[in-house]
Amino acid sequence: MDTEVRILEKPEEFAQANINGCIAFNGRLDPSEDINTPMPYSDTYGVFEDGRLVSHLIAFHYQMTCHGKYVPMCGVGGVCSLIESRNKGYIRRLFHALFNDLRAKGCMYSYLYPFSGRYYNQFGYGPGVSRVKAIIPIERLEGHTCGYDIKMYRPGDSFEPYQAVFEKFAARYSGMTARNDWKRLEDYTPEKNGKSMFLFTENGEPKAYLGYKHKKDGNSLTAHQDVAWADTDAFRNILGFVYKLKMHYEKFIITLPQSFPIESMLTEQWGLTLERYMAGQLRIIDAAGAMKIYPWPNEKGEIVIGVEDGYFSDQCGSFRVSFGAGEAAVEKCNTAPDITLDIKALSPLLMGVYGYDDLAYLPPDWVTVNKNRALLEKAFARRPVFLTEQF
């Protein structure tokens, strides 16, 4: 049997990938959907058996915020094989091809939403961002007011104010994907689908936006992924806007960063429900690059990090990180490491999902601390990390 791994190119190949996905995930095709055209900003990698597509994954190419900078990120989705072609190592071959291409393109991170964390551990993906779904009784928002000007989005309105708010919002968090699809706002037509979008401005300056779904189930107002605020005052104005709707809804449901102190913003905490959940898995493609942009301490110092990566041999070994005022210097060295990290532990650590204290709770074969503990503890802290949407 002849097998080939390559990027899909022909309309009939994309159609077959969509059909295979429905077979693998027990889904159905929408008759109105164009299945012959690839998704935007993506490449589809496939395995062919004697010319027949039997396995594929989709690589989405984005920019992602990381410690105040946008860096190249690849989101991975649609990973599947036809049932009769499973357990042949095809998914591993797809990831090999993808990772090699990502390295050549200068990609720094990869992210995915797994059906099984343990399954994707074998490809070097470690824990990703946690989010909190907050279910807030709207009566607990008493005292919040909205003094901003508010305008409902209507098709034809400019997308620029929304982009301005998002950029301010994203600058505070790592993990946010750059937005390239503002045309999606045209989906907010309440008379068609019960979805509304409001822009908040102060003296003409965009400050926040809130997209939500009118949900009769549970009498709740549910914020979609389209919600962002420029600063604390803007978020308080969102709460004030929601409080105005207390005669229509009992609950406000919104996704928040893991450490967001929503409890302190309520008149009473009774009835508040917070549901923390993991939102994907993270993998570093360029370890040296990720070390270089990490926010190291300002005072002069040096840490040697040992890296273990089953896919990239050039990422294995010791990296000396020299930091102080200005940009950190990173170089391979032969020095014994202060700390040795499997790529599954290094990825969330350098993103800021975990701090030094959290490493003690990871699997023992992911982390070995050898020396320099005081500096390691000072250097590695949890950072503001948030991912509001799937790519």
C-alpha positions as CSV (number, residue, x, y, z in Angstrom):
1,M,0.0,0.0,0.0
2,D,1.4,3.4,-1.0
3,T,0.9,6.2,1.5
4,E,1.6,9.9,1.1
5,V,1.4,12.9,3.5
6,R,0.9,16.3,2.1
7,I,-1.2,19.5,2.2
8,L,-4.5,19.3,0.4
9,E,-4.9,21.4,-2.7
10,K,-7.9,20.3,-4.8
11,P,-11.6,21.1,-4.2
12,E,-12.5,17.5,-4.2
13,E,-9.9,16.8,-1.5
14,F,-11.4,19.4,0.8
15,A,-14.8,18.0,0.2
16,Q,-13.5,14.5,1.1
17,A,-11.9,15.9,4.3
18,N,-15.3,17.4,5.3
19,I,-17.0,14.0,4.6
20,N,-14.4,12.1,6.5
21,G,-14.8,14.5,9.5
22,C,-18.6,13.8,9.6
23,I,-17.9,10.1,9.5
24,A,-15.3,10.3,12.2
25,F,-17.2,12.6,14.5
26,N,-20.7,11.3,13.8
27,G,-21.8,14.6,12.3
28,R,-23.9,15.7,9.3
29,L,-23.1,18.0,6.4
30,D,-25.2,21.2,6.1
31,P,-26.6,21.1,2.5
32,S,-26.0,24.8,2.2
33,E,-22.3,24.6,3.3
34,D,-19.5,24.9,0.8
35,I,-17.4,21.8,1.5
36,N,-15.0,22.3,-1.5
37,T,-13.3,25.4,-0.1
38,P,-10.6,25.4,2.7
39,M,-11.3,27.3,5.8
40,P,-9.6,30.8,6.0
41,Y,-6.1,31.1,7.4
42,S,-5.5,27.4,7.3
43,D,-3.8,24.4,5.7
44,T,-5.2,20.9,5.8
45,Y,-2.6,18.1,6.1
46,G,-3.7,14.7,4.8
47,V,-2.6,11.1,4.7
48,F,-3.5,9.3,1.5
49,E,-3.7,5.5,1.1
50,D,-3.3,4.6,-2.6
51,G,-4.6,8.1,-3.4
52,R,-7.5,8.0,-1.0
53,L,-7.7,10.5,1.8
54,V,-8.0,8.6,5.1
55,S,-6.6,10.9,7.8
56,H,-6.2,14.7,8.2
57,L,-5.8,17.7,10.5
58,I,-6.4,21.4,9.9
59,A,-3.7,23.9,10.9
60,F,-5.0,27.4,11.5
61,H,-2.4,30.2,11.2
62,Y,-2.8,33.1,13.6
63,Q,-1.0,35.7,15.7
64,M,-1.4,35.2,19.4
65,T,-0.6,37.6,22.3
66,C,2.2,36.5,24.6
67,H,3.5,38.9,27.3
68,G,2.4,42.0,25.4
69,K,3.6,40.9,22.0
70,Y,1.9,39.2,19.0
71,V,3.7,36.0,18.0
72,P,3.0,33.4,15.4
73,M,0.7,30.6,16.6
74,C,-0.8,27.5,14.9
75,G,-4.2,26.3,16.1
76,V,-4.9,22.6,15.3
77,G,-8.3,21.2,14.8
78,G,-10.3,18.6,12.9
79,V,-7.8,15.8,13.7
80,C,-9.3,12.5,12.6
81,S,-8.8,9.2,10.8
82,L,-11.4,7.0,9.2
83,I,-12.1,4.1,11.5
84,E,-10.6,1.4,9.2
85,S,-7.4,3.4,9.0
86,R,-6.7,4.0,12.7
87,N,-3.9,2.7,14.8
88,K,-1.5,3.0,11.8
89,G,0.5,6.0,13.1
90,Y,-1.1,8.4,10.6
91,I,-1.8,11.1,13.2
92,R,1.8,11.0,14.3
93,R,2.9,11.4,10.7
94,L,0.6,14.4,10.3
95,F,2.0,16.1,13.4
96,H,5.6,15.4,12.2
97,A,4.9,17.1,8.9
98,L,3.1,20.0,10.6
99,F,5.7,20.6,13.2
100,N,8.5,20.6,10.6
101,D,6.6,23.2,8.5
102,L,5.8,25.3,11.6
103,R,9.5,25.5,12.6
104,A,10.4,26.5,9.0
105,K,7.8,29.3,9.2
106,G,9.0,30.7,12.6
107,C,5.9,29.6,14.5
108,M,6.4,29.9,18.3
109,Y,3.3,28.2,19.9
110,S,0.6,25.8,18.9
111,Y,-2.8,25.4,20.6
112,L,-5.6,22.8,20.3
113,Y,-8.8,21.7,22.0
114,P,-8.5,18.0,22.8
115,F,-10.9,15.2,23.1
116,S,-8.3,13.7,25.4
117,G,-5.4,15.5,27.1
118,R,-3.5,12.3,27.6
119,Y,-3.7,11.5,23.8
120,Y,-2.2,14.9,22.8
121,N,0.5,14.7,25.6
122,Q,2.3,12.3,23.3
123,F,2.7,15.1,20.8
124,G,4.2,17.4,23.4
125,Y,1.0,19.4,24.3
126,G,0.7,20.4,27.9
127,P,-2.0,22.1,30.0
128,G,-3.4,25.2,28.4
129,V,-5.6,28.1,29.6
130,S,-8.2,27.7,32.2
131,R,-11.4,29.8,32.0
132,V,-14.2,30.5,34.4
133,K,-17.9,30.5,33.5
134,A,-19.6,32.9,35.8
135,I,-23.3,32.6,36.3
136,I,-24.3,35.8,38.1
137,P,-27.8,36.6,39.5
138,I,-28.5,40.0,37.9
139,E,-30.0,41.3,41.1
140,R,-26.5,41.0,42.6
141,L,-25.3,43.7,40.2
142,E,-27.3,46.4,42.1
143,G,-25.2,49.5,42.4
144,H,-23.6,49.3,39.0
145,T,-24.6,51.9,36.5
146,C,-23.8,52.5,32.9
147,G,-22.8,56.1,32.0
148,Y,-21.4,55.3,28.6
149,D,-23.2,55.9,25.3
150,I,-24.5,52.6,23.9
151,K,-25.2,51.7,20.3
152,M,-26.6,48.4,18.9
153,Y,-24.6,47.0,16.0
154,R,-26.5,47.0,12.7
155,P,-25.2,45.6,9.5
156,G,-23.1,48.2,7.7
157,D,-21.7,49.7,10.9
158,S,-17.9,50.2,11.0
159,F,-15.9,47.4,12.6
160,E,-13.0,49.7,13.6
161,P,-14.4,50.7,17.1
162,Y,-14.6,47.0,18.0
163,Q,-11.1,46.4,16.8
164,A,-9.8,49.3,18.9
165,V,-11.5,47.8,22.1
166,F,-10.2,44.3,21.4
167,E,-6.6,45.5,20.9
168,K,-6.7,47.2,24.4
169,F,-8.3,44.1,25.9
170,A,-5.8,41.7,24.3
171,A,-2.8,43.7,25.3
172,R,-3.4,42.7,29.0
173,Y,-3.5,39.0,28.4
174,S,-1.4,36.2,26.8
175,G,-3.2,33.7,24.7
176,M,-5.5,36.0,22.8
177,T,-5.6,35.4,19.0
178,A,-5.5,38.4,16.7
179,R,-8.9,39.1,15.2
180,N,-9.1,38.9,11.4
181,D,-12.8,38.2,11.0
182,W,-14.8,41.3,12.1
183,K,-17.3,40.6,9.4
184,R,-18.8,38.0,11.7
185,L,-20.4,40.9,13.6
186,E,-23.0,40.9,10.8
187,D,-24.4,37.7,12.5
188,Y,-25.7,39.9,15.3
189,T,-29.2,40.5,14.0
190,P,-31.7,40.1,16.9
191,E,-34.7,39.9,14.6
192,K,-33.2,36.9,12.8
193,N,-31.4,34.9,15.5
194,G,-31.9,36.6,18.8
195,K,-28.3,37.8,19.1
196,S,-27.5,41.4,19.9
197,M,-24.2,43.3,20.0
198,F,-23.7,46.7,21.7
199,L,-20.8,49.1,21.5
200,F,-20.0,51.2,24.6
201,T,-18.3,54.6,24.0
202,E,-17.3,57.5,26.3
203,N,-17.0,60.9,24.7
204,G,-16.7,59.1,21.3
205,E,-13.9,56.8,22.5
206,P,-14.7,53.0,22.2
207,K,-14.6,51.4,25.6
208,A,-16.3,48.0,25.5
209,Y,-18.5,45.8,23.5
210,L,-20.9,43.0,24.5
211,G,-22.5,40.4,22.3
212,Y,-25.1,38.2,23.8
213,K,-27.8,35.7,23.1
214,H,-31.3,36.0,24.4
215,K,-31.8,32.6,26.1
216,K,-35.2,31.6,27.4
217,D,-33.7,28.5,29.0
218,G,-33.0,29.5,32.6
219,N,-34.1,33.1,31.8
220,S,-30.4,34.0,31.2
221,L,-28.5,36.6,29.2
222,T,-25.5,34.7,27.9
223,A,-22.4,36.6,26.7
224,H,-20.9,35.1,23.6
225,Q,-17.2,35.1,22.9
226,D,-17.7,38.6,21.6
227,V,-17.1,40.6,24.7
228,A,-14.2,42.9,25.6
229,W,-13.5,45.9,27.8
230,A,-10.7,48.5,27.6
231,D,-10.3,48.9,31.4
232,T,-11.9,48.2,34.8
233,D,-14.4,51.1,34.5
234,A,-15.5,49.7,31.1
235,F,-16.3,46.3,32.7
236,R,-18.2,48.0,35.5
237,N,-20.3,49.8,32.8
238,I,-21.0,46.4,31.2
239,L,-22.4,45.2,34.5
240,G,-24.4,48.4,34.8
241,F,-25.9,47.8,31.4
242,V,-26.8,44.2,32.3
243,Y,-28.4,45.4,35.5
244,K,-30.8,47.5,33.4
245,L,-32.1,44.3,32.0
246,K,-33.1,42.7,35.3
247,M,-36.8,42.9,34.4
248,H,-36.1,40.6,31.4
249,Y,-33.4,38.2,32.8
250,E,-32.5,36.6,36.0
251,K,-28.9,35.5,35.3
252,F,-25.9,36.9,33.4
253,I,-23.5,34.2,32.1
254,I,-20.0,35.3,31.0
255,T,-16.6,33.7,30.5
256,L,-13.9,35.3,32.5
257,P,-10.1,34.9,33.2
258,Q,-9.3,32.3,35.8
259,S,-8.3,34.8,38.5
260,F,-10.9,37.5,37.7
261,P,-12.3,38.7,41.1
262,I,-15.9,38.9,40.1
263,E,-17.0,38.1,43.7
264,S,-15.7,41.5,44.8
265,M,-17.9,43.3,42.2
266,L,-21.2,42.0,43.5
267,T,-23.4,43.5,46.3
268,E,-23.7,40.0,47.7
269,Q,-22.1,36.7,46.6
270,W,-25.1,34.5,47.2
271,G,-26.2,32.6,44.2
272,L,-23.0,33.2,42.2
273,T,-21.7,30.1,40.5
274,L,-18.2,29.8,39.1
275,E,-17.3,26.9,36.9
276,R,-13.6,26.5,36.1
277,Y,-12.7,24.5,33.1
278,M,-9.6,23.8,30.9
279,A,-9.8,25.5,27.5
280,G,-7.3,23.5,25.4
281,Q,-3.7,22.4,25.4
282,L,-0.5,24.3,24.6
283,R,2.8,23.5,22.9
284,I,5.9,25.5,22.3
285,I,7.3,25.1,18.8
286,D,10.3,27.4,19.4
287,A,11.6,27.0,22.9
288,A,14.5,29.6,22.5
289,G,12.1,32.1,21.1
290,A,9.6,31.7,23.9
291,M,12.4,32.1,26.5
292,K,13.6,35.3,24.8
293,I,10.2,37.1,25.0
294,Y,9.4,35.9,28.6
295,P,9.2,38.7,31.1
296,W,12.3,37.9,33.2
297,P,13.3,39.9,36.3
298,N,14.8,43.3,35.7
299,E,17.8,42.7,37.9
300,K,20.7,41.0,36.3
301,G,20.7,37.2,36.6
302,E,21.1,33.9,34.8
303,I,19.1,30.7,34.7
304,V,20.0,27.5,32.8
305,I,17.0,25.5,31.6
306,G,17.1,21.9,30.4
307,V,14.5,21.1,27.8
308,E,13.2,17.6,26.9
309,D,11.2,17.4,23.6
310,G,10.4,14.1,21.9
311,Y,9.9,15.8,18.5
312,F,12.6,18.4,18.2
313,S,16.1,17.2,19.0
314,D,17.6,20.7,18.6
315,Q,15.3,21.8,21.5
316,C,16.7,19.2,23.8
317,G,19.6,20.2,26.1
318,S,20.5,23.2,28.2
319,F,19.7,26.8,27.4
320,R,21.4,29.6,29.2
321,V,19.1,32.6,29.8
322,S,20.9,35.8,30.7
323,F,18.6,38.7,31.7
324,G,18.6,42.1,33.2
325,A,17.7,45.5,31.9
326,G,16.6,45.1,28.3
327,E,16.0,41.9,26.2
328,A,17.1,38.5,27.5
329,A,19.9,36.6,25.7
330,V,19.3,32.9,25.1
331,E,22.0,30.4,24.0
332,K,22.5,26.6,24.0
333,C,25.2,25.5,26.4
334,N,26.8,22.5,28.0
335,T,26.2,23.7,31.6
336,A,24.2,21.5,34.0
337,P,20.7,22.9,34.2
338,D,19.1,24.6,37.2
339,I,15.8,23.1,36.2
340,T,14.9,20.4,33.6
341,L,11.4,20.6,32.0
342,D,9.6,18.4,29.6
343,I,8.1,20.5,26.8
344,K,4.7,19.7,28.3
345,A,5.7,21.6,31.5
346,L,7.8,24.3,29.8
347,S,4.9,25.4,27.6
348,P,2.5,26.5,30.3
349,L,5.3,27.8,32.4
350,L,6.6,30.2,29.8
351,M,3.1,31.3,28.8
352,G,2.4,32.1,32.5
353,V,-0.4,29.5,32.9
354,Y,1.7,28.1,35.8
355,G,4.2,29.6,38.2
356,Y,7.1,28.0,40.0
357,D,5.0,26.8,42.9
358,D,2.7,25.0,40.5
359,L,5.5,22.8,39.1
360,A,5.5,20.6,42.2
361,Y,2.0,19.3,41.3
362,L,2.9,18.3,37.7
363,P,3.9,14.7,37.0
364,P,7.4,14.0,38.4
365,D,8.9,13.1,35.0
366,W,7.9,16.5,33.6
367,V,10.0,18.6,36.1
368,T,13.4,18.2,37.9
369,V,14.6,21.1,40.0
370,N,18.4,20.8,40.6
371,K,19.5,24.2,42.1
372,N,19.0,27.9,42.1
373,R,15.5,27.5,43.6
374,A,15.3,31.1,45.0
375,L,15.9,32.6,41.6
376,L,13.6,30.2,39.8
377,E,10.8,31.0,42.3
378,K,11.3,34.7,41.6
379,A,11.5,34.4,37.8
380,F,8.4,32.1,37.2
381,A,5.1,33.5,38.3
382,R,1.6,33.1,37.1
383,R,0.7,35.7,34.4
384,P,-2.6,37.2,33.1
385,V,-3.5,34.5,30.5
386,F,-6.9,34.3,28.8
387,L,-8.4,32.9,25.7
388,T,-11.9,34.1,25.0
389,E,-12.6,32.1,21.9
390,Q,-11.8,29.1,19.8
391,F,-9.8,29.8,16.7
